[in-house]
Amino acid sequence: MSLSTPTKTPPDCLLTLALPQSLEEEMLDLLLSHPDMAPGFTVVQGQGVGRHIQLASGMEQVQGRARRIIVQVALAQAQLPSLLAILRHELPSPQIAYWVVPLLAFGRLGVSA
């Protein structure tokens, strides 16, 4: 007789969030407080360009682009509505943009220790 452990639903979508640097710590803390929906994520520096971007500093106004934090979360699509609802409730900022794309594959290149 073998005991099987429940398998976790593999990630099948990628949520990308683009936000002002001023909201970085708040967003990361919020995601860290929901490890069941966001067990891990990637954070990179980026720049936003467009009519909805608020240019905060003089340098941003000269350059015409704003510094942004890009957060990517690989998750199961079934969890997406719940996570977006939490984010909308806790960080209701029009300066946070998001998009979701299908994730064709997700894995590790080696065996974890």
Stockholm file with secondary structure:
# STOCKHOLM 1.0

chainA/1-113         MSLSTPTKTPPDCLLTLALPQSLEEEMLDLLLSHPDMAPGFTVVQGQGVGRHIQLASGMEQVQGRARRIIVQVALAQAQLPSLLAILRHELPSPQIAYWVVPLLAFGRLGVSA
#=GR chainA/1-113 SS CCCCCCCCCCCCEEEEEEEEGGGHHHHHHHHHTCTTTCSCCEEEEEEECSTTCCCCSHHHHHHTCEEEEEEEEEECGGGHHHHHHHHHHHCCCTTCEEEEEECCCCCCSSCCC
#=GC SS_cons         CCCCCCCCCCCCEEEEEEEEGGGHHHHHHHHHTCTTTCSCCEEEEEEECSTTCCCCSHHHHHHTCEEEEEEEEEECGGGHHHHHHHHHHHCCCTTCEEEEEECCCCCCSSCCC
//
